[in-house]
Amino acid sequence: MKRITVALIASAACRTAQGPGEMTAVVVHPTPESRAAIAQAVTRALPTHSPVELDDDALRDTGVIVLERSQRRDPQELVLEGRDPGAPGREERFHLVKVGDACERVHDRTGRHYALIGTTCAPR
């Protein structure tokens, strides 16, 4: 089973292009439902559809999620060399935007938007 590590990046380092009517956003008043909606959107965006678990404070400060693939290890916990040539790079980035009243998670590599039902966000 592949493991994915989630890292939050400081807001100064996360300038991303926005579409018309989009505002960079952060989650306000996160709930278990909003965290589940965000995790589901990120999971759907990944080519392997590997489940993702987010920290309780994910997105509250920056609105950005960076997923880093864990390195595979052998039984002695040594890092295995090599990489699947069909797999995307080591990390995947997502940012949060507010479009009208809706919150959407944007996958930076593909530009695809994922609606976040039950999530309240505010412009950053």
Backbone as CSV, one residue per row, in Angstrom:
resi,resn,N_x,N_y,N_z,CA_x,CA_y,CA_z,C_x,C_y,C_z
1,MET,0.836,-1.172,0.000,0.000,0.000,0.000,0.882,1.237,0.000
2,LYS,0.583,2.195,-0.843,1.360,3.413,-0.897,0.950,4.326,0.241
3,ARG,1.927,4.995,0.799,1.651,5.949,1.862,1.921,7.345,1.322
4,ILE,1.112,8.282,1.720,1.261,9.650,1.259,1.388,10.540,2.480
5,THR,2.357,11.440,2.433,2.580,12.379,3.508,2.057,13.731,3.078
6,VAL,1.346,14.422,3.967,0.801,15.730,3.661,1.650,16.779,4.356
7,ALA,2.030,17.807,3.618,2.793,18.911,4.182,2.094,20.214,3.829
8,LEU,2.105,21.148,4.741,1.548,22.470,4.480,2.692,23.420,4.165
9,ILE,2.500,24.300,3.212,3.525,25.215,2.763,3.150,26.634,3.173
10,ALA,4.134,27.423,3.562,3.893,28.810,3.968,3.247,29.590,2.832
11,SER,2.377,30.518,3.171,1.616,31.242,2.159,2.495,32.050,1.228
12,ALA,3.642,32.519,1.654,4.511,33.294,0.782,5.018,32.452,-0.380
13,ALA,5.061,31.155,-0.211,5.605,30.282,-1.250,4.529,29.694,-2.144
14,CYS,3.297,30.134,-2.021,2.236,29.446,-2.759,1.452,30.387,-3.654
15,ARG,2.107,31.145,-4.466,1.438,31.981,-5.444,1.041,31.097,-6.618
16,THR,-0.235,31.072,-6.938,-0.700,30.236,-8.042,-1.591,31.066,-8.950
17,ALA,-1.685,30.652,-10.200,-2.530,31.351,-11.161,-3.988,31.109,-10.816
18,GLN,-4.806,32.124,-11.051,-6.223,32.003,-10.761,-7.020,32.230,-12.033
19,GLY,-8.150,31.545,-12.092,-9.059,31.738,-13.209,-9.960,32.933,-12.945
20,PRO,-10.774,33.304,-13.919,-11.681,34.434,-13.740,-12.666,34.179,-12.601
21,GLY,-12.833,35.170,-11.749,-13.780,35.055,-10.645,-13.288,34.234,-9.472
22,GLU,-12.048,33.736,-9.522,-11.490,32.942,-8.420,-10.679,33.828,-7.493
23,MET,-10.808,33.565,-6.198,-9.997,34.241,-5.199,-9.290,33.182,-4.366
24,THR,-7.992,33.342,-4.132,-7.270,32.434,-3.252,-7.972,32.453,-1.906
25,ALA,-8.135,31.281,-1.285,-8.951,31.191,-0.073,-8.318,30.283,0.970
26,VAL,-8.896,30.365,2.161,-8.560,29.473,3.267,-9.866,28.964,3.867
27,VAL,-9.797,27.811,4.490,-10.976,27.241,5.147,-11.216,27.990,6.455
28,VAL,-12.466,28.336,6.694,-12.851,28.923,7.976,-13.816,27.966,8.658
29,HIS,-13.707,27.853,9.953,-14.559,26.956,10.738,-14.553,25.528,10.180
30,PRO,-13.373,24.894,10.117,-13.328,23.527,9.586,-14.159,22.573,10.446
31,THR,-14.780,21.636,9.781,-15.606,20.629,10.451,-15.142,19.260,9.973
32,PRO,-15.566,18.198,10.633,-15.248,16.863,10.117,-15.747,16.676,8.683
33,GLU,-16.892,17.263,8.348,-17.439,17.146,6.997,-16.572,17.882,5.983
34,SER,-16.092,19.073,6.349,-15.262,19.819,5.399,-13.923,19.123,5.195
35,ARG,-13.337,18.576,6.256,-12.084,17.827,6.110,-12.301,16.597,5.231
36,ALA,-13.432,15.926,5.403,-13.738,14.750,4.582,-13.916,15.154,3.116
37,ALA,-14.575,16.289,2.855,-14.772,16.752,1.481,-13.434,17.073,0.828
38,ILE,-12.535,17.695,1.579,-11.220,18.041,1.050,-10.413,16.774,0.777
39,ALA,-10.407,15.849,1.728,-9.668,14.591,1.543,-10.219,13.822,0.345
40,GLN,-11.538,13.807,0.175,-12.144,13.110,-0.954,-11.748,13.761,-2.281
41,ALA,-11.744,15.098,-2.332,-11.364,15.790,-3.564,-9.915,15.492,-3.930
42,VAL,-9.036,15.509,-2.937,-7.623,15.228,-3.197,-7.443,13.780,-3.628
43,THR,-8.123,12.858,-2.976,-8.041,11.440,-3.338,-8.490,11.222,-4.779
44,ARG,-9.598,11.861,-5.174,-10.104,11.708,-6.549,-9.123,12.257,-7.574
45,ALA,-8.343,13.260,-7.204,-7.412,13.879,-8.140,-6.152,13.047,-8.367
46,LEU,-5.830,12.174,-7.427,-4.603,11.388,-7.553,-4.794,10.242,-8.531
47,PRO,-3.776,9.962,-9.349,-3.921,8.885,-10.339,-4.168,7.523,-9.700
48,THR,-3.648,7.287,-8.511,-3.824,5.994,-7.847,-5.073,5.955,-6.983
49,HIS,-5.702,7.115,-6.786,-6.860,7.246,-5.895,-6.551,6.719,-4.498
50,SER,-5.287,6.873,-4.070,-4.885,6.448,-2.729,-5.574,7.330,-1.692
51,PRO,-6.142,6.727,-0.645,-6.817,7.536,0.374,-5.833,8.497,1.044
52,VAL,-6.329,9.674,1.393,-5.521,10.711,2.011,-6.159,11.098,3.332
53,GLU,-5.353,11.239,4.367,-5.833,11.747,5.651,-5.193,13.093,5.879
54,LEU,-5.990,14.080,6.264,-5.482,15.421,6.504,-5.457,15.722,7.989
55,ASP,-4.495,16.533,8.399,-4.462,17.004,9.775,-5.671,17.885,10.031
56,ASP,-6.056,18.014,11.304,-7.211,18.838,11.647,-7.062,20.286,11.201
57,ASP,-5.832,20.802,11.199,-5.645,22.208,10.837,-5.246,22.412,9.373
58,ALA,-5.349,21.353,8.582,-4.983,21.468,7.163,-5.811,22.552,6.495
59,LEU,-5.162,23.411,5.757,-5.758,24.461,4.932,-6.161,25.715,5.680
60,ARG,-6.192,25.674,6.986,-6.666,26.836,7.712,-5.718,28.026,7.553
61,ASP,-4.414,27.776,7.470,-3.457,28.872,7.417,-3.085,29.300,6.014
62,THR,-2.925,28.357,5.080,-2.422,28.718,3.758,-3.369,28.381,2.618
63,GLY,-4.242,27.424,2.785,-5.102,26.992,1.685,-4.397,26.086,0.700
64,VAL,-3.144,25.724,0.985,-2.353,24.900,0.073,-2.066,23.557,0.714
65,ILE,-2.163,22.507,-0.097,-1.773,21.161,0.331,-0.692,20.689,-0.627
66,VAL,0.371,20.146,-0.073,1.402,19.515,-0.881,1.494,18.072,-0.414
67,LEU,1.275,17.140,-1.341,1.387,15.725,-1.031,2.735,15.243,-1.523
68,GLU,3.472,14.616,-0.638,4.761,14.046,-1.021,4.650,12.543,-0.911
69,ARG,5.105,11.857,-1.940,5.070,10.401,-1.908,6.118,9.890,-0.935
70,SER,5.714,8.973,-0.114,6.657,8.348,0.806,7.632,7.495,0.023
71,GLN,8.846,7.414,0.507,9.823,6.563,-0.140,9.583,5.124,0.285
72,ARG,9.655,4.223,-0.684,9.478,2.807,-0.377,10.710,2.301,0.354
73,ARG,10.477,1.434,1.333,11.570,0.898,2.131,11.514,-0.620,2.154
74,ASP,12.680,-1.217,2.327,12.741,-2.673,2.423,12.481,-3.079,3.878
75,PRO,12.463,-4.385,4.177,12.177,-4.828,5.553,13.158,-4.276,6.605
76,GLN,14.357,-3.883,6.169,15.331,-3.305,7.099,15.192,-1.782,7.174
77,GLU,14.129,-1.235,6.568,13.830,0.196,6.560,14.816,1.024,5.737
78,LEU,15.538,0.385,4.815,16.411,1.116,3.907,15.590,1.561,2.700
79,VAL,15.867,2.769,2.189,15.129,3.307,1.052,15.452,2.491,-0.186
80,LEU,14.391,2.059,-0.884,14.560,1.333,-2.133,14.786,2.334,-3.255
81,GLU,15.740,2.061,-4.111,16.025,2.934,-5.244,15.071,2.614,-6.387
82,GLY,14.986,3.535,-7.319,14.150,3.305,-8.488,12.831,4.031,-8.365
83,ARG,12.161,4.158,-9.507,10.899,4.884,-9.545,10.077,4.338,-10.692
84,ASP,8.781,4.351,-10.521,7.875,3.938,-11.585,7.864,5.039,-12.653
85,PRO,8.340,4.764,-13.870,8.411,5.807,-14.892,7.049,6.367,-15.291
86,GLY,5.987,5.642,-15.010,4.650,6.137,-15.349,4.032,6.995,-14.259
87,ALA,4.687,7.048,-13.105,4.133,7.805,-11.982,4.479,9.281,-12.120
88,PRO,3.602,10.176,-11.635,3.930,11.595,-11.659,5.085,11.881,-10.694
89,GLY,5.535,13.121,-10.640,6.660,13.517,-9.796,6.458,13.220,-8.321
90,ARG,7.402,13.644,-7.510,7.410,13.318,-6.089,6.315,14.027,-5.311
91,GLU,5.814,15.145,-5.801,4.788,15.833,-5.032,3.645,16.299,-5.916
92,GLU,2.511,16.462,-5.282,1.315,17.002,-5.929,0.867,18.191,-5.089
93,ARG,0.545,19.300,-5.752,0.097,20.512,-5.055,-1.376,20.779,-5.353
94,PHE,-2.057,21.290,-4.346,-3.457,21.696,-4.465,-3.608,23.037,-3.762
95,HIS,-4.444,23.903,-4.309,-4.742,25.143,-3.603,-6.258,25.338,-3.560
96,LEU,-6.673,26.196,-2.656,-8.092,26.435,-2.411,-8.474,27.774,-3.013
97,VAL,-9.620,27.801,-3.709,-10.137,29.057,-4.253,-11.606,29.191,-3.874
98,LYS,-12.025,30.439,-3.832,-13.437,30.748,-3.620,-13.946,31.278,-4.953
99,VAL,-15.022,30.662,-5.457,-15.641,31.076,-6.707,-17.091,31.381,-6.373
100,GLY,-17.432,32.662,-6.315,-18.766,33.037,-5.847,-18.892,32.629,-4.386
101,ASP,-19.911,31.830,-4.076,-20.088,31.333,-2.709,-19.461,29.961,-2.497
102,ALA,-18.947,29.354,-3.564,-18.427,27.985,-3.496,-16.929,27.960,-3.186
103,CYS,-16.514,26.881,-2.499,-15.104,26.603,-2.257,-14.706,25.464,-3.187
104,GLU,-13.544,25.602,-3.826,-13.074,24.569,-4.735,-11.607,24.293,-4.496
105,ARG,-11.252,23.018,-4.567,-9.859,22.569,-4.472,-9.353,22.473,-5.900
106,VAL,-8.203,23.088,-6.207,-7.637,23.069,-7.546,-6.343,22.256,-7.531
107,HIS,-6.261,21.284,-8.422,-5.066,20.457,-8.570,-4.120,21.228,-9.490
108,ASP,-2.989,21.685,-8.957,-2.103,22.564,-9.717,-1.573,21.919,-10.992
109,ARG,-1.242,20.640,-10.947,-0.649,19.981,-12.121,-1.645,19.899,-13.275
110,THR,-2.916,19.628,-12.978,-3.903,19.435,-14.040,-4.819,20.635,-14.242
111,GLY,-4.930,21.499,-13.233,-5.845,22.638,-13.316,-7.294,22.268,-13.055
112,ARG,-7.562,20.998,-12.742,-8.941,20.561,-12.485,-9.439,21.103,-11.152
113,HIS,-10.722,21.467,-11.122,-11.377,21.983,-9.925,-12.268,20.899,-9.324
114,TYR,-12.292,20.831,-7.997,-13.120,19.875,-7.272,-13.937,20.654,-6.245
115,ALA,-15.272,20.613,-6.391,-16.157,21.329,-5.472,-16.072,20.695,-4.082
116,LEU,-16.104,21.541,-3.070,-16.026,21.087,-1.685,-17.365,21.351,-1.001
117,ILE,-18.198,20.341,-0.974,-19.517,20.450,-0.358,-19.341,20.560,1.159
118,GLY,-20.091,21.434,1.797,-20.057,21.555,3.253,-18.810,22.240,3.782
119,THR,-18.102,22.968,2.921,-16.879,23.635,3.341,-17.079,25.143,3.207
120,THR,-16.728,25.873,4.260,-16.806,27.329,4.232,-15.400,27.881,4.098
121,CYS,-15.222,28.781,3.126,-13.911,29.389,2.949,-14.070,30.888,2.793
122,ALA,-12.946,31.583,2.971,-12.926,33.030,2.849,-11.691,33.418,2.041
123,PRO,-11.780,34.531,1.311,-10.602,34.979,0.568,-9.427,35.204,1.511
124,ARG,-8.259,34.950,0.992,-7.063,35.145,1.802,-6.450,36.476,1.491
